């Protein structure tokens, strides 16, 4: 939107911004829209604009392009694991380790609490997941019977989760992280780790490779 003042940005301009980029993947455009909305929310809080023009039923994601998903090879998985042991940021290490060693969905990982992990029986109870309304997290029970399950706690995962804690969220401590915090967290991970092009969804598919 160039040098257009925040006060002059309209819903139609935001929609045109998305339409001009409809060749991009749907998830990419969704991330862009969330970021734009967050910026405009801040402008509303600061009294710069009266309302957020990105929050409108008229705004839609035009892209139908989908990114092809594939599992990482065993060599690629092992390379990411080696990098994890050198990770300086605890949250980065924990998030990637949970993606690699559990096969859990992103929402399930973000909804995981320390009390869901039994370090004596080495099991993880998966029963809650985080979803988002706009940017805010909502933690609720998994909707399907297959979603509620107990999975093994891999010895390497246990090591990579350290320092182990007694309560709170494994990612986020006192409460689940917002969608924008997750996006910034994963972008930072992509800068510091060679993920071989993997996303959270690809790591989920790569779980069977790790398990073997």
C-alpha positions as CSV (number, residue, x, y, z in Angstrom):
1,X,0.0,0.0,0.0
2,X,3.0,2.2,-0.4
3,X,3.1,5.4,1.5
4,X,-0.6,5.6,2.1
5,X,-1.3,7.0,5.6
6,X,-2.9,4.5,8.0
7,X,-6.0,6.6,8.3
8,X,-6.6,6.3,4.5
9,X,-6.3,2.5,4.3
10,X,-9.7,1.0,3.3
11,X,-11.1,-2.5,3.2
12,X,-11.1,-2.4,-0.6
13,X,-7.4,-1.5,-0.6
14,X,-6.6,-4.5,1.6
15,X,-8.6,-6.8,-0.7
16,X,-6.8,-5.4,-3.8
17,X,-3.5,-6.1,-2.0
18,X,-4.5,-9.7,-1.6
19,X,-5.9,-10.0,-5.2
20,X,-2.6,-8.7,-6.6
21,X,-0.9,-11.6,-4.9
22,X,-3.3,-14.4,-5.6
23,X,-0.5,-16.4,-7.3
24,X,0.9,-17.0,-3.8
25,X,-0.1,-20.0,-1.6
26,X,-3.3,-19.5,0.5
27,X,-1.4,-19.9,3.8
28,X,1.1,-17.2,2.7
29,X,-1.8,-14.8,2.0
30,X,-3.5,-15.7,5.2
31,X,-0.3,-14.9,7.1
32,X,0.0,-11.5,5.3
33,X,-3.6,-10.7,6.2
34,X,-3.1,-11.6,9.9
35,X,0.0,-9.3,10.0
36,X,-1.8,-6.4,8.4
37,X,-4.7,-6.8,10.8
38,X,-2.3,-6.9,13.8
39,X,-0.7,-3.6,12.6
40,X,-4.0,-2.0,12.2
41,X,-5.2,-3.2,15.6
42,X,-2.3,-1.5,17.1
43,X,-3.2,1.7,15.3
44,X,-6.7,1.5,16.7
45,X,-5.3,1.0,20.2
46,X,-3.1,4.1,19.8
47,X,-6.0,6.2,18.6
48,X,-4.5,6.7,15.1
49,X,-7.5,5.1,13.3
50,X,-11.1,4.6,14.6
51,X,-11.5,1.0,13.3
52,X,-9.6,-1.9,11.7
53,X,-10.5,-2.1,8.0
54,X,-9.0,-5.6,7.7
55,X,-11.7,-6.9,10.0
56,X,-14.5,-7.2,7.5
57,X,-16.7,-9.9,6.0
58,X,-15.8,-8.5,2.6
59,X,-12.2,-9.5,3.0
60,X,-11.4,-12.9,1.6
61,X,-8.3,-15.0,0.6
62,X,-8.4,-15.3,-3.2
63,X,-5.6,-17.9,-3.6
64,X,-6.4,-21.5,-4.4
65,X,-2.8,-22.5,-4.8
66,X,-1.8,-25.2,-2.4
67,X,1.8,-26.1,-1.4
68,X,2.7,-29.7,-2.0
69,X,3.5,-31.5,1.2
70,X,6.0,-34.3,1.6
71,X,7.8,-36.0,4.5
72,X,11.5,-35.3,5.1
73,X,14.0,-38.0,4.4
74,X,15.6,-39.8,7.3
75,X,18.9,-38.0,6.6
76,X,17.1,-34.6,6.7
77,X,15.3,-35.5,9.9
78,X,18.6,-36.5,11.5
79,X,20.2,-33.3,10.4
80,X,17.4,-31.2,12.1
81,X,17.8,-33.3,15.2
82,X,21.6,-32.5,15.3
83,X,20.8,-28.9,15.0
84,X,18.3,-29.1,17.9
85,X,21.1,-30.2,20.3
86,X,22.9,-26.9,19.5
87,X,19.9,-24.7,19.8
88,X,20.4,-21.8,22.2
89,X,16.7,-20.8,22.6
90,X,14.7,-23.3,24.8
91,X,11.4,-22.5,23.2
92,X,12.7,-23.0,19.7
93,X,14.2,-26.4,20.7
94,X,11.0,-27.6,22.4
95,X,8.7,-26.6,19.6
96,X,10.7,-28.3,16.9
97,X,11.3,-31.4,19.1
98,X,7.6,-31.8,19.7
99,X,6.9,-31.5,16.0
100,X,9.6,-34.1,15.1
101,X,9.0,-36.6,17.8
102,X,5.3,-36.7,18.4
103,X,3.3,-36.4,15.1
104,X,1.1,-33.9,16.9
105,X,-0.8,-31.2,15.1
106,X,0.3,-27.7,15.6
107,X,-2.7,-26.8,17.7
108,X,-2.2,-29.9,19.9
109,X,1.5,-28.9,20.5
110,X,0.5,-25.3,21.4
111,X,-2.2,-26.7,23.8
112,X,0.1,-29.1,25.5
113,X,0.7,-28.6,29.2
114,X,3.4,-30.1,31.4
115,X,0.8,-32.0,33.4
116,X,-0.1,-33.8,30.1
117,X,3.4,-35.4,30.1
118,X,4.0,-38.3,32.5
119,X,7.7,-38.6,33.0
120,X,7.4,-41.8,35.0
121,X,5.5,-43.8,32.4
122,X,7.0,-41.8,29.5
123,X,3.7,-41.0,27.8
124,X,2.0,-37.9,26.5
125,X,-1.8,-37.5,26.8
126,X,-3.1,-35.6,23.8
127,X,-6.6,-34.3,24.7
128,X,-6.6,-30.5,24.0
129,X,-5.8,-28.3,21.1
130,X,-5.5,-24.6,20.5
131,X,-7.4,-22.9,17.7
132,X,-7.6,-19.2,16.9
133,X,-10.3,-16.6,16.6
134,X,-8.5,-13.8,14.8
135,X,-5.2,-13.7,16.7
136,X,-6.4,-15.0,20.1
137,X,-5.9,-18.6,21.2
138,X,-8.8,-20.8,22.4
139,X,-7.9,-24.1,24.1
140,X,-10.6,-26.8,23.9
141,X,-11.0,-30.5,23.9
142,X,-10.2,-32.5,20.7
143,X,-13.3,-32.9,18.7
144,X,-12.8,-36.5,17.6
145,X,-12.1,-39.8,19.4
146,X,-9.0,-40.2,17.3
147,X,-7.8,-36.8,18.5
148,X,-7.8,-38.0,22.1
149,X,-4.9,-40.4,22.5
150,X,-1.8,-41.3,24.5
151,X,1.6,-41.3,22.6
152,X,5.0,-42.5,23.8
153,X,7.5,-39.9,25.1
154,X,10.6,-40.5,23.0
155,X,13.9,-40.5,25.1
156,X,15.4,-37.9,22.8
157,X,12.4,-35.7,23.1
158,X,12.5,-35.9,26.9
159,X,16.1,-34.8,26.7
160,X,15.3,-31.9,24.3
161,X,12.5,-30.6,26.4
162,X,14.8,-29.9,29.4
163,X,14.6,-28.0,31.6
164,X,11.5,-30.0,32.6
165,X,8.8,-28.1,34.4
166,X,5.8,-29.1,36.6
167,X,3.0,-26.9,35.3
168,X,1.9,-24.4,32.6
169,X,2.1,-24.7,28.9
170,X,5.2,-26.4,27.3
171,X,5.1,-23.6,24.7
172,X,4.0,-20.3,26.3
173,X,4.2,-21.0,30.0
174,X,1.1,-19.4,31.7
175,X,-1.1,-19.3,28.6
176,X,-1.1,-20.4,25.0
177,X,0.7,-18.1,22.6
178,X,-1.2,-16.0,20.1
179,X,-1.2,-16.8,16.4
180,X,1.1,-13.8,15.6
181,X,3.6,-14.9,18.3
182,X,3.6,-18.4,16.8
183,X,4.2,-17.0,13.3
184,X,7.1,-14.9,14.6
185,X,8.5,-17.8,16.5
186,X,8.5,-20.2,13.5
187,X,9.9,-17.5,11.2
188,X,12.8,-17.0,13.7
189,X,13.3,-20.8,13.7
190,X,13.5,-20.8,9.9
191,X,16.2,-18.2,10.1
192,X,18.4,-20.1,12.5
193,X,17.8,-23.7,11.5
194,X,18.0,-25.5,8.1
195,X,14.5,-27.2,8.1
196,X,15.0,-28.4,4.5
197,X,11.8,-26.6,3.5
198,X,9.7,-28.3,6.2
199,X,6.6,-26.7,7.8
200,X,4.7,-27.8,10.9
201,X,2.5,-30.0,8.6
202,X,5.5,-31.6,6.9
203,X,7.1,-32.4,10.3
204,X,3.9,-34.1,11.2
205,X,4.2,-36.3,8.1
206,X,7.8,-36.9,9.0
207,X,7.0,-38.4,12.4
208,X,6.9,-42.0,11.0
209,X,10.4,-41.4,9.7
210,X,11.6,-40.3,13.1
211,X,9.8,-43.1,14.9
212,X,11.7,-45.7,12.9
